[in-house]
């Protein structure tokens, strides 16, 4: 289903054409990995070690974990060719729309778990919540760095980035 974004307020509350509001904020807050609600974020977690749930389906072959499978509501946001197949579950429903999205969600979920594990080694006294939140903060910072320092300069160009104050500070932040 196509859902039209709601109109946003124009700068200075001026009249004019509609200015759409983009609700897809994954390149800023990593909701593609963590979800947009606290309830769903808890669903994606293991409840120990600050880790996100993953699927170790190929671990016996020495391969890394994949995203967990969507078994609760298997047909939501997913086209299954038969009832024995399941799609991936991540912070947003679009994870199964394109292979690139599934790959990026998998990479960032693995990065979260890598960070949570490393933080638990450095801070063995931290509980699950602290490990989760700190790993989450670092992943969000990594995604913002990639967005503002690598992606947007190529997409928009340095002049536009400078004009709208989007360039990252090299020091003193």
LORODO-857323 format. One line per 4 residues: for each residue x, y, z of N, C-alpha, C. Coordinates in Angstrom, 1 decimal. Example, Ala and Ser with C-alpha at 12.3 -4.5 7.8 and 13.67 -1.06 7.14 Angstrom:
<atoms>
13.2:-5.7:7.8:12.3:-4.5:7.8:13.2:-3.3:7.8 | 12.8:-2.2:7.1:13.7:-1.1:7.1:12.9:0.0:7.9 $
</atoms>
This chain:
<atoms>
0.8:-1.2:0.0:0.0:0.0:0.0:0.9:1.2:0.0 | 0.6:2.2:-0.9:1.3:3.5:-0.9:0.6:4.4:0.1 | 1.4:4.9:1.0:0.8:5.9:1.9:1.5:7.2:1.7 | 0.7:8.2:1.4:1.3:9.6:1.2:1.7:10.2:2.5 $
2.9:10.8:2.5:3.4:11.5:3.7:2.6:12.7:3.9 | 2.4:13.0:5.2:1.6:14.1:5.6:2.4:15.4:5.3 | 1.8:16.5:5.0:2.5:17.8:4.7:3.1:18.3:6.0 | 4.3:18.9:5.8:5.0:19.5:7.0:4.8:21.0:6.9 $
5.0:21.7:8.0:4.9:23.1:8.1:6.1:23.7:7.3 | 5.8:24.7:6.5:6.9:25.4:5.7:7.6:26.4:6.7 | 8.9:26.6:6.4:9.6:27.6:7.2:8.9:28.9:7.3 | 8.8:29.4:8.5:8.1:30.7:8.8:6.6:30.6:8.7 $
6.1:29.4:8.6:4.6:29.2:8.4:4.1:29.9:7.2 | 4.9:30.0:6.2:4.4:30.7:4.9:3.5:29.8:4.1 | 2.6:30.4:3.3:1.8:29.7:2.4:2.7:29.3:1.2 | 2.3:28.2:0.5:3.0:27.8:-0.6:2.7:26.3:-0.9 $
3.5:25.7:-1.8:3.3:24.3:-2.1:3.6:23.4:-0.9 | 3.0:22.2:-0.9:3.2:21.3:0.2:4.7:20.9:0.3 | 5.2:20.9:1.5:6.6:20.4:1.7:6.4:19.1:2.5 | 6.8:18.0:1.8:6.6:16.7:2.4:7.5:16.5:3.6 $
7.0:15.7:4.5:7.8:15.4:5.7:8.3:13.9:5.5 | 9.5:13.6:5.5:10.1:12.3:5.3:10.2:11.6:6.7 | 9.4:10.5:6.8:9.4:9.8:8.1:10.5:8.7:8.1 | 11.2:8.5:7.0:12.2:7.4:7.0:13.5:8.0:7.5 $
13.8:7.8:8.8:14.9:8.4:9.5:16.0:7.4:9.8 | 16.1:6.3:9.2:17.1:5.3:9.5:18.5:5.7:9.3 | 18.7:6.7:8.4:20.1:7.2:8.2:20.5:8.2:9.3 | 19.6:8.5:10.2:19.9:9.4:11.3:19.9:8.6:12.6 $
18.8:7.9:12.9:18.6:7.2:14.2:18.7:5.7:14.2 | 19.0:5.1:13.1:19.2:3.6:13.0:17.9:2.9:13.3 | 16.8:3.5:13.1:15.5:2.7:13.4:15.4:1.5:12.5 | 16.1:1.4:11.4:16.1:0.3:10.6:16.6:-1.0:11.3 $
17.4:-0.8:12.3:18.0:-1.8:13.1:17.2:-2.0:14.4 | 16.8:-0.9:15.0:16.2:-1.0:16.4:14.7:-0.8:16.4 | 14.1:-0.4:15.4:12.6:-0.2:15.4:12.3:1.2:15.8 | 11.0:1.5:15.8:10.6:2.9:16.1:9.8:2.9:17.4 $
9.5:1.8:18.0:8.9:1.8:19.3:9.7:1.0:20.3 | 9.6:1.3:21.6:10.3:0.6:22.6:9.9:-0.8:22.7 | 8.6:-1.1:22.5:8.1:-2.5:22.5:8.7:-3.3:21.5 | 8.8:-2.8:20.2:9.4:-3.6:19.2:10.9:-3.7:19.4 $
11.5:-2.7:19.9:13.0:-2.8:20.1:13.3:-3.9:21.1 | 12.4:-4.0:22.2:12.6:-5.1:23.1:12.4:-6.5:22.5 | 11.5:-6.5:21.5:11.3:-7.8:20.8:12.5:-8.2:20.0 | 13.3:-7.3:19.5:14.5:-7.6:18.7:15.7:-7.9:19.6 $
15.6:-7.8:20.9:16.7:-8.0:21.8:16.7:-9.5:22.3 | 17.9:-9.9:22.8:18.0:-11.2:23.4:17.6:-11.1:24.9 | 17.9:-10.0:25.5:17.7:-9.8:26.9:18.9:-10.1:27.8 | 20.0:-10.4:27.1:21.3:-10.6:27.9:22.4:-10.0:27.0 $
23.4:-9.5:27.7:24.6:-9.0:27.0:24.5:-7.9:26.1 | 23.3:-7.2:26.1:23.1:-6.1:25.2:22.9:-6.5:23.8 | 22.7:-7.7:23.5:22.7:-8.2:22.1:21.3:-8.2:21.5 | 21.4:-8.1:20.1:20.2:-8.2:19.3:20.0:-9.7:18.9 $
18.8:-10.1:18.8:18.5:-11.5:18.3:19.1:-11.7:16.9 | 19.7:-12.8:16.7:20.3:-13.2:15.4:19.9:-14.6:15.1 | 20.2:-15.1:13.9:19.9:-16.5:13.5:21.2:-17.1:13.1 | 21.7:-18.0:14.0:23.0:-18.7:13.7:22.9:-19.9:12.8 $
22.0:-19.8:11.8:21.7:-21.0:10.9:22.9:-21.6:10.3 | 23.9:-20.8:9.9:25.1:-21.4:9.2:26.3:-21.4:10.1 | 26.1:-21.3:11.4:27.3:-21.3:12.3:28.1:-22.6:12.2 | 27.5:-23.7:12.0:28.3:-24.9:11.9:29.3:-24.9:10.7 $
29.0:-24.0:9.7:30.0:-23.9:8.6:30.9:-22.8:8.8 | 30.9:-22.2:10.0:31.9:-21.1:10.3:31.4:-19.8:9.7 | 30.2:-19.6:9.3:29.6:-18.4:8.8:29.0:-17.6:9.9 | 28.9:-16.3:9.6:28.3:-15.4:10.6:26.8:-15.5:10.6 $
26.2:-14.9:11.7:24.8:-15.0:12.0:24.0:-14.1:10.9 | 22.8:-14.5:10.7:21.9:-13.7:9.8:20.8:-13.1:10.8 | 20.0:-12.2:10.2:18.9:-11.6:11.0:18.0:-12.7:11.4 | 17.2:-12.5:12.5:16.3:-13.5:12.9:15.1:-13.7:11.9 $
14.5:-14.8:11.9:13.4:-15.0:11.0:12.1:-14.5:11.6 | 11.2:-14.0:10.7:9.9:-13.4:11.2:8.9:-14.6:11.3 | 8.7:-15.1:12.5:7.8:-16.2:12.7:6.5:-15.8:13.3 | 6.4:-14.7:14.0:5.2:-14.3:14.7:4.1:-13.9:13.7 $
4.4:-13.1:12.8:3.4:-12.7:11.7:4.2:-12.8:10.4 | 4.3:-14.1:9.9:5.3:-14.3:8.8:4.9:-13.7:7.5 | 3.7:-13.3:7.3:3.3:-12.7:6.0:3.3:-11.2:6.0 | 3.5:-10.6:7.1:3.6:-9.1:7.2:4.9:-8.6:6.5 $
4.7:-7.8:5.4:5.9:-7.3:4.7:6.7:-8.3:4.1 | 6.2:-9.4:3.7:7.0:-10.6:3.2:6.1:-11.4:2.2 | 6.7:-11.7:1.1:6.1:-12.6:0.2:6.8:-14.0:0.2 | 6.1:-14.9:0.7:6.7:-16.3:0.9:6.2:-17.2:-0.2 $
7.1:-17.9:-0.9:6.7:-18.8:-1.9:6.0:-20.1:-1.4 | 6.3:-20.4:-0.2:5.7:-21.6:0.5:5.7:-21.3:2.0 | 4.8:-22.1:2.7:4.6:-21.9:4.1:5.8:-22.3:5.0 | 6.8:-23.0:4.4:8.0:-23.4:5.2:9.1:-22.3:5.1 $
8.9:-21.3:4.3:9.9:-20.2:4.2:9.5:-19.1:5.0 | 10.5:-18.4:5.6:10.3:-17.2:6.4:11.2:-16.1:6.0 | 10.7:-14.9:6.2:11.6:-13.7:5.9:12.3:-13.2:7.1 | 13.2:-12.3:6.9:14.0:-11.7:8.0:13.1:-10.7:8.8 $
13.5:-10.5:10.0:12.9:-9.5:10.9:14.0:-8.6:11.3 | 13.7:-7.3:11.2:14.6:-6.2:11.6:13.8:-5.1:12.1 | 14.4:-3.9:12.3:13.8:-2.8:12.9:12.7:-2.1:12.0 | 12.7:-2.4:10.7:11.7:-1.9:9.8:11.2:-3.0:8.9 $
10.0:-2.8:8.5:9.3:-3.8:7.7:9.9:-4.0:6.3 | 10.6:-3.0:5.8:11.2:-3.0:4.4:12.4:-3.9:4.3 | 12.8:-4.5:5.3:14.1:-5.4:5.3:14.0:-6.4:4.2 | 12.9:-6.9:3.8:12.8:-8.0:2.8:12.4:-7.5:1.4 $
12.3:-6.2:1.3:12.0:-5.6:0.0:13.1:-5.7:-1.0 | 14.3:-5.5:-0.6:15.5:-5.6:-1.5:16.6:-6.3:-0.8 | 17.4:-7.0:-1.5:18.6:-7.7:-1.0:19.5:-6.8:-0.3 | 19.7:-5.6:-0.9:20.7:-4.6:-0.3:20.2:-4.2:1.1 $
18.9:-4.0:1.3:18.4:-3.6:2.6:18.7:-4.7:3.6 | 18.4:-6.0:3.2:18.6:-7.1:4.1:20.1:-7.2:4.4 | 21.0:-7.0:3.5:22.4:-7.0:3.7:22.8:-5.9:4.7 | 22.4:-4.7:4.5:22.7:-3.5:5.3:22.2:-3.7:6.8 $
21.0:-4.2:6.9:20.4:-4.5:8.2:21.2:-5.5:8.9 | 21.6:-6.6:8.2:22.4:-7.7:8.8:23.7:-7.2:9.2 | 24.4:-6.4:8.4:25.7:-5.8:8.7:25.6:-5.0:10.0 | 24.6:-4.1:10.1:24.5:-3.2:11.2:24.1:-4.0:12.5 $
23.3:-5.0:12.4:22.9:-5.8:13.6:24.2:-6.5:14.1 | 25.0:-7.1:13.1:26.2:-7.7:13.5:27.1:-6.7:14.2 | 27.2:-5.5:13.7:28.1:-4.5:14.2:27.6:-4.2:15.7 | 26.3:-4.1:15.9:25.8:-3.8:17.2:26.3:-4.9:18.2 $
26.1:-6.2:17.8:26.5:-7.3:18.6:28.0:-7.3:18.8 | 28.7:-7.0:17.8:30.2:-6.9:18.0:30.6:-5.9:19.1 | 30.0:-4.7:19.0:30.2:-3.7:19.9:29.8:-4.0:21.3 | 28.6:-4.6:21.4:28.1:-5.0:22.8:29.0:-6.0:23.4 $
29.5:-7.0:22.6:30.4:-8.0:23.2:31.7:-7.3:23.6 | 32.3:-6.4:22.8:33.5:-5.7:23.1:33.3:-4.9:24.4 | 32.2:-4.2:24.5:31.9:-3.3:25.6:31.8:-4.2:26.9 | 31.2:-5.4:26.7:31.1:-6.3:27.9:32.4:-6.8:28.4 $
33.4:-6.9:27.5:34.8:-7.3:27.9:35.5:-6.2:28.6 | 35.2:-4.9:28.2:35.9:-3.8:28.8:35.2:-3.4:30.2 | 33.9:-3.6:30.2:33.0:-3.2:31.3:32.2:-4.4:31.8 | 32.8:-5.4:32.4:32.1:-6.6:32.8:31.0:-6.4:33.8 $
31.0:-5.2:34.5:30.0:-4.9:35.5:28.7:-4.3:34.8 | 28.7:-3.9:33.6:27.6:-3.4:32.9:26.5:-4.4:32.7 | 25.2:-4.0:32.9:24.1:-4.9:32.7:23.6:-4.9:31.2 | 22.7:-5.7:30.9:22.1:-5.8:29.6:21.7:-4.5:29.0 $
21.0:-3.7:29.8:20.4:-2.4:29.3:21.6:-1.4:28.9 | 22.6:-1.3:29.8:23.7:-0.4:29.6:24.5:-0.8:28.3 | 24.7:-2.1:28.2:25.5:-2.6:27.0:24.7:-2.3:25.8 | 23.4:-2.6:25.8:22.5:-2.4:24.6:22.5:-0.9:24.2 $
22.3:0.0:25.2:22.2:1.4:24.9:23.5:2.0:24.4 | 24.6:1.6:25.0:25.9:2.1:24.6:26.3:1.6:23.2 | 26.1:0.3:22.9:26.3:-0.2:21.6:25.4:0.5:20.5 | 24.2:0.7:20.9:23.2:1.4:20.1:23.7:2.8:19.7 $
24.2:3.5:20.8:24.7:4.9:20.6:25.8:4.9:19.6 | 26.7:4.0:19.7:27.9:3.9:18.8:27.4:3.6:17.4 | 26.5:2.6:17.2:26.0:2.3:15.9:25.4:3.5:15.2 | 24.5:4.2:16.0:23.9:5.4:15.5:24.9:6.5:15.1 $
26.0:6.6:15.9:27.0:7.6:15.5:27.7:7.1:14.2 | 28.0:5.8:14.1:28.6:5.3:12.9:27.8:5.6:11.6 | 26.5:5.4:11.8:25.5:5.6:10.7:25.5:7.1:10.3 | 25.4:8.0:11.3:25.4:9.4:11.1:26.7:9.8:10.4 $
27.8:9.3:10.8:29.1:9.6:10.2:29.1:9.3:8.8 | 28.7:8.0:8.5:28.6:7.6:7.1:27.7:8.5:6.3 | 26.5:8.8:6.8:25.5:9.7:6.1:26.1:11.0:5.8 | 26.6:11.7:6.8:27.0:13.1:6.7:28.4:13.3:6.1 $
29.3:12.3:6.3:30.7:12.5:5.9:31.0:11.8:4.6 | 30.2:10.8:4.2:30.5:10.0:3.0:29.4:10.0:2.0 | 28.1:9.8:2.4:27.0:9.7:1.5:26.5:11.1:0.9 | 26.1:12.0:1.9:25.6:13.2:1.4:26.6:14.1:0.6 $
27.9:14.2:1.0:28.8:14.9:0.1:28.8:14.5:-1.3 | 28.7:13.2:-1.5:28.7:12.6:-2.9:27.3:13.0:-3.6 | 26.3:12.8:-2.8:24.9:13.0:-3.4:24.7:14.5:-3.7 | 25.0:15.4:-2.7:24.6:16.8:-2.8:25.8:17.7:-3.3 $
27.0:17.3:-3.0:28.1:18.1:-3.4:28.5:19.0:-2.2 | 29.8:19.3:-2.2:30.4:20.1:-1.1:29.7:21.5:-1.0 | 29.4:22.1:-2.1:28.8:23.5:-2.0:27.5:23.5:-1.3 | 26.6:22.5:-1.7:25.3:22.4:-1.0:25.4:22.1:0.4 $
26.4:21.1:0.7:26.6:20.8:2.1:27.0:22.0:2.9 | 27.9:22.8:2.4:28.4:24.0:3.1:27.3:25.0:3.2 | 26.5:25.2:2.1:25.5:26.2:2.1:24.4:26.0:3.2 | 24.1:24.7:3.5:23.1:24.3:4.5:23.7:23.9:5.8 $
25.0:24.1:6.0:25.6:23.7:7.3:25.6:22.3:7.6 | 25.8:21.4:6.6:25.7:20.0:6.8:27.1:19.3:6.9 | 28.2:20.1:6.7:29.5:19.5:6.8:29.9:19.3:8.2 | 30.5:18.1:8.5:30.9:17.8:9.8:32.1:18.6:10.2 $
32.2:18.9:11.5:33.4:19.5:12.1:34.5:18.5:12.2 | 35.7:19.0:11.8:36.9:18.1:11.9:37.4:18.0:13.3 | 37.1:19.1:14.1:37.6:19.1:15.5:36.7:20.0:16.3 | 36.7:20.0:17.6:35.9:20.9:18.4:34.5:20.6:18.5 $
34.0:19.4:18.2:32.6:19.1:18.3:32.3:18.6:19.7 $
</atoms>
